[in-house]
Amino acid sequence: MDQSGFSKLSHRLSSKLLDLMVKPKLLGEAPSNTPVVQLNAVDQVSNRLTVYVLQNYSRSNAILLDNETERLKLPRALQPLHHTSLTEKNAVIFLQQPQQQSLHSSTSTTFPPRLLRLIEALEQHPELDIELVPVTILWGREPDKEDSLFKLLFTDSWSTPSKIKQLVNIGVHGRQTFIEFHQGQSLRELITYAREHTPNLSAATYVISHMNQCLDSKREAILGPDLSDRRNVMQSLIKSRDVQEAILQETIRSKISVEQAEQRAIAHLNEIVSDYSYSTVRFAETMLTRLWTQLYDGVEVNNFSTVRDLADKYEIIYVPCHRSHIDYLLLSYVIFKRGLRVPYIAAGDNLNLPFVGQMLRGGGAFFIRRTFNGAQLYTAVFKEYLYSIVSRNTPLEYFIEGGRSRTGRLLPPKTGMLAMTIHSHLRGRSKPIAFIPTYIGYERLMEGATYVGEMQGKPKEAESVWGLFKTLRKIERIFGKVHLNFGEPVFLDDVFKQQQVTKPLLQSNKDALPNEVSDVVVVAAHQIMENINRAAVINPVSLLSLILLATDKHTLDEQSCIHQIEAYQNLSKLLPYDERTQLTALSGKEIIAYGLKLKLIKRIKHALGDIIAIEDNQAVLLTYFRNNILHLFILPSLVASLVEHNGRLQRDELIHVIKALYPFLKAELFLKWQTQELDQIIDQYCEVLSQQNLLLDDDQGLYSPAPNSEQHRQLLILATPVRQSLERYFMTLALIAQRGSGQISARQVEDLSQLLGQRLSVLYEFNSPEFFDKGLFQSFIKVLTQQGYIQTNESGLIEFDERLSAIAKDAPLVLDEDTLQMLAQITKFNDEELKQALDAVARQKSRIRKAKARKK
C-alpha cells in the first residue's frame, strides 16, 4: 500500500473511532451563509471558497471538525480545495504550527503555509474570495487553574496539546466536547484592511493576529479567565494596597492590633468570596436538568443571541428581574447550557446557609450583606473583591431590585451594586460594560402563598434549610413553563455619552464617585428596568389573569373569554409594546385549556354556554401574574378607560389628560416612552382600537360602542386594569388636599395611604395585597415632588399650591362620581381620627417587628 493509500485508510479509521468515542455538542448556530458545494469546489456564483481556522495544531481536532461539517451538511473540512491553479489537500488552517516546524530558522515556516498560498491565490485571481470561518473546539469546559499541574493535564488548555494530552482529552472529555463555528470573515477584506491600516505588518501577520484575537476572546467567553484557588484569591486581596490601608484604619477606629484587624478582614473575605468549581457546575447541570423536567413543562429562552454576540467583546453584567429563588439557578443553567461562562452571582447573605451556601459558592455565588451600615473594613474588602472580578472580565449577575418582588411588578432599583460595579470599572483594566436586562416569567410560583401572606402583613420568612426542603416538597405539582427573554443591552459607555459625562479614572476603592457619575448610575438603573419590561413575555397565565381579574366576579362566558383573549392578542400583534416582547402562540381555546391544566381556572358547565372562572383562593395570587404584563397594556387601558367613562372625548382632551397622568404611570411601571412621544403613541393606539371596533371615531371625537354590545364588554375589560392605579393616585391626592398645605408629612401620607388601601381592597374589590403596596405610594409622592406639585419644608411637612388643585380638576374625567365621593369620604380625618389612624399604623409595625424578632 502506497503512502497516499495508507494516509486515507488512517484518516477513515481515525474518523470512525472519533465518531464512536466523541459526541461533540454544537454551541451557537452553524454557519448559515456558508455555501454547501461538493468537495469544497468554488461557488460559481460568488467565487468563494470556505476554509476553517483552528487555533492549535491537532489532527484529532481536524478530524472532529470534518465529521461535524459532514453532519451539518457544510463544506467538508478535510476534503480537497480546487480552484484553477490552486489545489489544497484540505480546507483547514492551523494558526499555531507543529512544534517541529516552528524550530526551523526560516521565517516563512512561522506562518501557516496554506495561508500563504491562499493569499497568493487571491492576488492571482481577483474574482476569487475565501471565507475564513474560525472554529473553537473544547475538550471539556473547565477553566484552567493558575497553579495546578493536575489541571494542566486533564483540562482544556490554551496551548497546543501534546499527543498524550490529546489522547487523555479524548478519553476523559469525549462526551463533554464542544464545537462552535464563529462568523465567517472575508480573507480578501482582511488583506485589504491590513495593507491600508497596518502597512508595517505583512498581510499574513495581520490575519494570524486577528484570528488569534478572535479565537482567544471567543474561548474566554466560554471558559472564562483562569481560576485562582480561593485561598490564593483571599491572600492576594488581603495584600492589596486598599485593603491594607483599611486594616490600618480599623486598628485606629476599633483600638485593636494589626493582626486582629487583619483577622477581621479575612473573616469578611471568608464570608464573601466565591469558590467556583466546574465539578459543582456540572453536578448542578445534571440535577437541574432532571428538576426542570419534573417541575416544568419546559424552559423557553428568547434573544440569547444578544448575549452570545457581545460576550467576547464586553464585560457582561446580567441584571434580571427577581421573582423567585429559582432565578439564581435558572439563569446560570440557561447560560451554561448555551455555551457561555457561568457568571459570578451576588447573593444575599441570607442564603449563606449550611451546605446550601457552599453549593451556591461552587456555582459562582458570592455573598453580600443587605446593608453595610458604616462597616468600613467590610466595605473596603467587598469593593476590592468586586474590582478583582471586574478587572478579570468575569461575567457578573445581580438582581437590581435588591429582593424578590412580592407583587409581580418591578421594584424600584437599588443602585448599590450598580454603583460599585461602575466604580470598579472606572479603576481600569476591564472591557467596556454591557448590562443585559433579563426578564424571567413564571406560570406558577413556589413562593406564591408566602408572598400573599407577607403582603397581607405577615412578617417576611427568613431563609432556612428547612424552608428550602418545604419548597422542594412541591415538585410534584404542575408549574407550567418558565420564560427567559434577554432584553436590549444597556451599554455603560453610551449612558456616559447620553449624559455628556467624561469617564473619570479612579485610583482606589476609597475614591468617591463624582456627582455626575452618580447621575449616570441612576439613569443606567432606570434604563435597565425599562428594558427588562420591554422584554416581557405574555404567557397564557398572565393573559388569563389580566382578563378574568378585570371582571366583576372573576368569571366570563367561555366564548366572551376567547374573544377577549383574541382582542389582546390582536392588539399585541398590531402594535407590540416592543420588538423584544414575546406573545404566546396559543389560541384562545388552547389558553383556556392550559389554564385548566394548571388548575388556576375552572369551567362551570351551563346549558346556555360554559362559564370560565378563577379557581377558589387563586384570585389574589393571579394578581401577581397580571402585574407581570400590566405595563404592556396600561396605555391602551387608560385610553379605553377615559373614553368609556366619558362616553365621548375629543382626542386633544384625551391626550391632555393622559400626559398629566403619564409621569406617575411611567415611574410606577417603568414605561419606555418619553412624554414628548405620547401624541404619536396615543394616536396609534386609538387607530388600532378603532380597527377592532372597540373605539369609534367621528368629527365630534372618540366614543365607545353601544352598551351591551360585545365590543363594549371588551372595552370595559380593557379599561379596568388601569383604574386601580388611578384610584390609588386620587386617594392620595385627596388625603393631602384634605389635610391642607403644611399639615402632614410625606411619611404620614405613605402610612395612611397604605392603611386606606387595605380598607379599600377589602371593601370595594377583593383582598388584593398589591393595591396597598407601600412602595407604590412612595413612588407616587416622589413623582409629585419631581413634577413640582408638592414640596417638603424644613419640618418635613408637605406644602403645595393651586397646582395640586389643578390635577383634581381632571378627576371627573378619570373616575366616576361614586368613586370620587367614596375617596373623598374615606380620606376625611379630623385631628383625633388622624392620631388614632397613625397609632394603628404604629401598632401594626410594632407587631411585625416583634414577629420578626421571634423568628430570629
N, C-alpha and C positions, 0 to 999 in steps of 0.2 A: 504494500500500500504506500503510495507517494505521500509526501508531506502535506499536500493540499487535502487529500482524502482523509488522512489521519486528523487534520485540524477540523474538518467538517464533522467527522464522527465524534470527536471530543466535544465539539460545541453542542451537538444534538444530545449527547449523553449528559453533559452538564446542565443543559436546559431542562431535560426531563427530571433530573434529580432535584434541581432547584424548584421546579414546578411542584414536585411532590412534597418537599420539605418546607417551602416558604409560601405563605399566603399573604401577599402584601395588601395593605389597606390603602385605598386611594384617599388622599386628603384634598379637599377642594374639588374643583371641576377639571375634567380632562380638557385639553385644548380643543376649542370648538371651531377655530378658524384655520386649523392645520389641514391642508389638502390630503385626502387619502388617495394615494396613487400607487400603482403596482410597482414593487421593488424600488420604491423611492425615486422612480423616474421623475424628470422635471415636469411640473404642472405646466401644460402647454398654454393655458390661458394667462397665467400670471408669471410664467417663467421663474418659479420659485422652488427651491429645494428646502427640505426640513432637516435640520441637524440638531441633535440633542447634546446638551452640555452638562457633563458631570464634573464635580469639583476634584475628586480624588481618583487616582487610578485604581481600578478594581475590576477584574474580569467578571467576578460574580455579580457586581452591580450592573455591568453592561448586559449580561445575560438576563438578569431580572428585568431590566428596562425593556429588553427585546420581547420578553414574554408578555409584559404588561402592554406594550404598544400593539402587539398582535391581538391581545384580548380586547382592547379598546378600539380596535379597527383604525388605528393611527398608522402613519408611515412607519415601517419597521426600523428599529434601531440598528440591527446587525445585518441588514440586507445591503447589497452594494448600491452606491450612488453613481449615476451615469448622467453626463451632460456633455455632449460634443467631445472636447478634448479632456474633460475631467472624468476620472474614474477613481472611486474610493471603495475600499473593501467594506466599509460600514458608515453609518451616519452618527457616530459618537465622537465627541471631543472631550478629552480629559485635560482639565486646566493644569493639574499637577501631574507631571510625568513620572514613570517608574524611577526608583532611586538610581538604578544603574545607568540610566540615560543622563540624569542630571549631573553625574560625576564628570562627564566629558567637558573639556575646556571650550569647545566650540560654542559660540554664543547662540547660534541658530537652534541648537538642541534644547535650549532652555524654553523654547516656545513649543507648543503642540504642533508637530509637523503638519497635521491635517489642517489646522487653522491657517498656517502659512500658505498651503496650497489652495485653500478656498479663497483667501484674499487675492492671490494671484489670478485665480479663475475669474473673479469679479472684475479685475482690471482688464482682462482679455475679452470678456463678454458683457458689454454694457446692458444687454437685455436681461441678464440673469440677476436674481436676488436669492439670498439664502436666509432663511429664518432660523435663528438660534433659539432653541427652547431650553432654558435652564431647568434642571430636574434635581430635586432633593430626594435622596434615598436614606432612610434612617433605619438602623437595626436597633430597635428599642428607642424609647423616648426619654430615658433618664439623663438629666444633666450631669456633666462630669463633676466630680468632687475635686476641689482645688488641691487637696492634699492626700489623695487616696490612690495607691498603686493598684489595689484590687480593682477599683472602678476603671482604671486605665485599661485593664484587660477585658473587663466584662461589660462595659457600656460603650455606646456610640462615641466616637472621637472626632475631633475637628481635624486630625491629621490623617495622612494616608495609612490605612490599616495594613499590617503585615499579613502574610498568608495564614499564619497561625491564628492571629486575632480574627481574621475574616471567617475562618472555619468555626471558631468559637461563636462568632456572631450568628452564623447560620444555624448552629446547633441550639444556642440559647434563645435567640430572638426571632427564630424563623416565623413564629406565629404573631410576633409583635414587630413586623416590618412595615414601614410606611413609605409611600411614594407620593410626591406632589409635583405636578407639572406647573411651571410658572409661565407668566405671559411671554409669548414669543417676541423677539426683537429682530429687526432687520440688520443683518451684518453690513450691508451697504450704507445704511444710515449711520451706524456706529463708526464706520471708517470715515465717512464724510465729516461727522462731528469731531472726530479725533484730529483730523487734518486742519480743521478750522479753529478749534479751541485749545488743542494741546500739540502745537507744532513741534515741540521738543521731544515728544514721545512718538515711537513708531505706532502704526495702526494696531499691530498685534499686541503691543504692550498695553495700549489703552483698552482693547477689547478684553484681554485677560483680567486686567484690574477691575474693569466694570463688571464682568461676570462674577468674579470672586466676591466683590462687594455685594452684589445682588444675592448670591447664594449664602453668604455669611449672614446677611440680615434676615433672610427667609428662615434660615436654620435657627437663628436666635429667637425668632418669633415663635417657633415650635418648641424648642428646648429651654429657652431662657438662658441667662448667663450661668456660668459655672457656679456651683454651690460651695459655700464655705460651711464647715462644721459649725453648729450652733455655739459651741464653746468658743471657737475662734472668732465668730462674729461678736460675741459679747466682750471678749478680750480686746478686740480692735476698737469697739465703741468706748469702752472704759478708758482707753489710752488716748482717745481723740481730744483735741485741744479744748473744745467747748464743754465736754463732759468733765474734764479735769478742772476747768475753771468753776463749773457748777459745784463740784465736790468741795473745792476750797471755800466757796461761798456758803455751802451747807455747814462746814465746820464753824464758821463765824456765826451764822444765824442760829444754829442749834447748840453751839458751845460743846462740840464733840471733837474727837480726834479725826485725823485724815483717814485712818484705817476704818473707823466706824462709819464715816460719811461714804467711803468707797463701798463698804458692805451694803449700805442702803441703796447705792446706785446699782450694784449687782443684783440686789433683790428686785429693784424696779425692772431691770432687764429680764430677769427670770420670769417676771410677771407678764412682760410684753412680748418678747421675741418669739417668732415663729420657729418651727423645726421641720421645714418642708422635707417630705420623704416620698420619693417616687413609689416605693413599695406600698405606702399608705394610700397614695392616689390610685394605684392600680387595684388595690383591695376595695377601695371605696367605689371605683368604677364598676367592679363586678357586683358588689352588693346593691348599689343603686340601680343598676340595670334590672335586677330582679325586683327591687322595691317599686320602681316606676311601672313595671309590667303588672305587678299585683295591685298597685294603688290607683294608677291612672289608665285611661283608655289611650293615652298617647301624649307625647310632648311635641307640640308644633312650634317650629322655630322659623322666624322670618327675618330677612335682611342681615343674615350673618356675614354675607359677602362684604358688607361695610367694614366689619372688623378685620376680616382677612386682608383687605386691600390696604389697611393702614398699619397693621401690626408690625411690619418691618421698618416703618419709617417714623413712627411716633411712640412716645411713652403712652401706653393705653391705660386709661383710668375708667373702669366700668362703674357707672353710677345708676344702679337700678332702683325702682320703687321698692318699698319694703312692705310686703303683705303677710308673710309667714316665715317661720323659722326654716321652712323648706327652701326658701330663696337662696340661702347660702349654698346648699348642696346642689340645687338645680342649676344655677348659673355656672358654677365651676364644672359640673358634669357636662353641660352642653358645650362649653368652651373646649374642654379636653377631648370630647368625642369628635369634635370638628377639627382637631389637629393643632390647636394653639396652646401655649403655655398657660397652666392654671394660675390665676392671679393670686397675689397675697391679699388677704381679706382682713379689713379692720373690723373686728368683732367686739361687741360689748363685753366687759369683764364679767357680766352676769352669766355668760356662757362658759366661763372658765371653771367647769365642773370636773370632779374626779372622773377619770377615764375619758369622758366626752371632750374635755378641754384638750387632752393630749392628742386625741384623734383629729380634732379640728386643727391643731397646730401642724400635725403631719400633712394636712391638706392645704396648708398655706395660711392659716389664720394667725393673726397676731392680735393681742388683746389691748383694749384701750378703756380707760376709766370713763364713766359718763361725764364726770366733771373733774378738772384738775385742781380746783379750789385753792389756787395760790401755791400749789406744791411745786416749787421752783426746780428742785432737783429732778422730780419726776418729769416735769415739762421738758427740761433740757435733755434728759435721756431719751424721751419719746421722740422729740424733734430730730435728734441725731440718728436714731434708728430709722425714722421715716426718710431722712435725707439719704441714708445708705441704700435704701430700697430704690428711691427715685433715681439716684445717681448711677445705679447699675441697670437702669431701664427695665426693671422688673414690673410687669403689669400689676395694677392695683385695683382693688374693688372696695367700695364702701357705700353705705346707704345714706344718701344726703338728707333724708328726712330724720335721721337720728334713731328713730324707733319704728315699730310696726304701726301702720295705720289701723285704727280701730273702726273707721267709718267707711273705708273704701275710697275716700278722697286722698289726694296727695296732701301730706302735712307741710307746713311752712319749712323751707330748707334750714338746716343747721349748718352754718358755714365754717365751723371749726376745722374739720379735716380738710375741707377745700382750701382754706387759707393756709394751713400748714403744708399742704401739697404744693401750692404755688410758691410758698416761701422756700421750700426745698429746691424747687425748680430754679428759682432766681439765684441760688447759690452756685449754679453752673453744673457742667459735666453731664447734663441729661439731654435727651432728644426733645423736640417740641412735644407738647402735651395735647392729646386728643381725648376729651371726655366722651364716653359712649353712654348716652342715656338709654336705659333699657326698661321696657315695660314688661311686667310679669303679671299675668292674669290667670286666675283660677276659676273653676266652676263649682267647687265646694271647698271649704276651708276646714282644716283640722281644728284650728283655734276659734272657729266661728262662735260657739256658745260662750267661750271665755270672753271674747271681745264684747258681746252683747252685755254680759254681766258687768264688765268693767265700765262700759259707757253708762250703765244704769246706776253707777255709784259704788259698786263693789271694788275693793282695793285690787290693784294690779297683782297678779300672781307671780311670785318670784320663781325664776327658773330653777329646776332641780332635776336630779336623775330620775326621781320617782315621777315627776311631771312628764318627762320625756317618755318614760315607759307607758304612762297612761295614754299619751298621744299615739304611740305605736300600736296600742291595742285596737285602734280604729282602722287598721289597714285592711280589714275585710270589707269595709264599707266602700261604696262606689263614689269616686271623687271626680269622675269625668276626665276632661283633658286639661292640660296646662298649656298656656300660650306665652312664648317669649318673642318679643319683637324688638330688634335693635334699632334705635332711633337715629335721627340725624346727628352726627357728631358736633360737639362744640369745641372748636379749636381755640386754645388759650391765646395764641398769638393774634388771632382775629379779634378777640374781645379787647385786647390791648389796643389794637388799631381803631376799633369802633369807638373806644373811649378816649382815643387820642392820647394815650399814656405811653411813655417810653419805658421799656422794661429796665428797672434798676438792677444792679449786680450787688447781691448781699454777701457779706463776708463770713458771717457766723449765724448760729441759730438764735443769738441774742438780739440781732438787728430786727427792729420792728418794721412791719410793712408800712410804707408811706400811705398817707390817706388816699391818694389817688389809686393805689393798688388795692386798698380795701374796697373802694368802689368797684373795681374790676371784679373782685371776689363776689360781691353782691349781684352784679349783672350776670356773671357766669352762672351763678347758682340759679337765678330765675330762668335763664336760657335753658339750662339743663332740665328744670322742672317742666317748662313748656314743651320741650322736645320729648320728654317721657310721655306726656299727654298726647302729643301728636302721633305717637307710635301705639296708641291704644288699640286693643283688639275687641271688636264687637262679637262676642261669642253668644251661643244660644241662651245661656242662663242670664247674662246681663240684659239681653234684649227682652226676654220674657219678664224679667224683674221690672224693667223700665215701663213696660206696658201695663202689667197687672197691678202694680202699685199705684198707678195713676187712675184706677177705677175706684168707685165708692166702696165696694165690699170686696175688692180684690178678686172679682170674678168677671168673666166675659164670655158671651156666646162664642162657641168654637169658631164659627165662620168669621165673626167680627174680629176675633183674636188673630186669625190668619190674615185677614185684610189689613189689620194694624201692623202686623209684622212686615207684610209686603210694603206698606207705606213707608215704614222706617228704612227698609232695605232700599227702596227706590230713591229715597231722599239721600241716603249714603252713597248710592251709585251716581246719581245725577250731580250731586255737589258734595263730594267727600270732604271731610274736615281737613285731611292732609293726605298726600300721596302715600305715606307710610302707614296710614290707618288700615287695619285689616277688618274685613267683614265676613262673617260666616257664610259659607256657600250653601247651607241647608235651606230648604224651602220652609214656608210657614208651617206646613203639616209636619215636616220632619223635625222642626224645632220643638213643636208641642210634644211629639213622641219622645224626643230627647229629654225634655223636662220631666215627663212622666217616668222615664227610666231612672233618672236621678232622684226621684221621689220628692221633688221640690214643688210640683203642682199635681193636681188631681183632676180627673174627669168626672163630672156629675151627669149621669145619664138622665135624659129627659126626652119625652115624646116629641116635643117641638124643636129639638136640637140640643145636642150635648153642650154643657157649660164647663169651661175651664176655670179652675180656682186654685189659689195658692194653698198648699198643704197646711194643715193646722200647725201653728207655732213656727212657721217658716217666714212669715211676713217681715219680721224685724231683721232677720238675717239677710233676707234678699235685698234690703236697702243697701247693703254693702256692695253687692254686685251691680245694682243700679248706679251707685255712685262711681263705679269704675269707668262708666262711659257717659255719665251725665254731661260732662263738658262738651262732648261731641254734638249734643243736640240742644244745648242751652240757648243758643241764639235763635234757632227756628222755634224753640219752645216759647221764648219771650215774644217773638213776632206773633205767634199763634195766640198767646195769652192776651196780648194787648188788643188785637183785632177782635177776638171772640168776646172779650169783656166789654168792649165799647160798641160792638155791633158793626160799626163803620168808623174808619180812621183815615185821615189824609196821610199820604206817605211821608211828607215833611214832618208832620207831628209825630208819626211813628218813629222816625229817625231821631228826632229831638229827645224823646223820652228814653229811647234805648241808649243814646250817648250819655245821658245823665246817669243811667244805672250801670253802664258797662264797666267803669273802673272798679266797682265793687265785685262784680262777677268775675272780672279778669283776675283780681287778686285772690279771690276765693278758689277759683278753678284753674288757675294758671293757663288762661286762654292765650292763643298765639297772636291775635290781631292787635294792631295799634289803633287808637281811636280814629286816626285820620283815614284808616282803611274801611271804616264801618259803612259809609254810604254805599259803596260798591257791593260789599258783602250782604248787606240787608236787601238791596235790590235783587241780588242773585237768589237769596232765599225766598223772597216774595215771588220771583219768577218760577222757581221750582215748585213751591206750594200751589201756585196757580195752575201749573201743568197737571198737578194731581187733583185739581178741583177742591183743594182744601181751603183755598182762599179765592175770592172773586174780586175782580178789579173793573172799575169803570171810571168815568170822568170825576165822580164825586169821592173817589178814594177806594181803599180796600175794605171789603166786608166779608163776613162769614157766610157759609152756606145756610140753607133753610134749616131751622130747628127740626130735630127728629130725623134728619137725613143721615145716611151712613157717613157722608163726608163731614157733617157737623160733629158726629160722635168721634170720628178720627181726630178732628181738630181739637176737641176737648181733651182727649187723652194726650195729644202732643203738647197742649198748653199747660198741663198740670205740673210737670217736673220743676219748672222754674218758680212756681208760686210759693213753695216752701222758703226759698231764699228771699223772695220779695216780702213775705210776711215777717221774716226774721229782721230784715232791714228796717221796715217801717215800725216794727215793735220797738226796736232800739231807739229809733229817731223819736218816737212818741214818748219814750221814757226820759230821754234827755230834755226834750222840749217841755214836758210836764213839770220837771223839777226846776227848770229855769237856768239861765246862764250863771255860772259860778256857784252852783248849789250842790253839785255831785261830782265825784271823782271818776276817772276812767275805770279804775279797779272796781268801784261800786257798780258802775253801769254793766261791766262784764259779769259780775256775780249775780246781779238782779236779772239781767237778760237770760242768763243760764237758768235761773230759778223759774222765770216766767216761761222759758222754752219748755222746761219739763212739764209745767202745768198745761200749756197749750197742746203738747204732744199727747197727753192723756185725754184731755177734754175734747179736742177737735179733730184729731187724726187717729193715729194708733201710737202705741208707745215706741216711737221711733227715736232711738238714742242719739242719732247723728243730728237731729233737729236742735238739740241743746248742747252741741259740742262747743265748749268754751273757746276753742281756738278760732272758730268762725266769727264769734263776736269780737275777739281781739283783732282779727283781720279787718273787720268792718270799721272799727274805731280807728285803726291805723290809717285806712284809706280816707276816712272822713278828715283826719288831720292833714294828710298829704294833699288832699284836694282843697284845703283851706276852709272847710265848713266849720271846723271846731279848732280850738287850741287849748292848751293846758297852762294855767297860770302857775305862779311860784308855789302856791299851796297845793298844787296837784289837782285843782278843780277844773272842770270843763267850762270853757267860755265860748259863746257863739253869738252871731248877729243874725240879721234878716236873711243871710244866705241859706242858713239851715231851714228857715221857714219856706224858702223858695222850693226846696225839694218837696215839702209837704203839699205844695200846690198841685204837684203831679200825682199825688196819691190817688185821687178819684179815677185817674186814667189807668191806674195799675191794679188796684184792688177794689172789690165790690163794697158797697156801703155797709153791709152787715159785718164784713171782716174788719173794716176800718173802725166801726163802732166798738167791736169786740176788743181790738187792740188798744183803743183809747181807754176803754173801761179797765182793762187789767193793768194798765201802766199808771193808773192814778194812785199815788201814795201820799198820805199826809205824813208829817214828821214821825209820828208814833208808829204808823204802819211801816214806814221805811226802816226804822230802827228794828222792829220785830223781824222784818224780812232779812235784813243783814245779819241779825243774831242767828236766824235759822241757817243761813249760809255758813256762818262761822261754826255752828254746831255740827253741820254736815261735814265740813272739812276736818274738824277735830275727830269725828268718828272714823273717817278714812285714815287719818294719821295713826290713830290707835290701832286700827285693824292691821295696818302695815307693820307697825312695831311688834304686834303679837306674832305675825308671820315670821319676822326676822328672829 
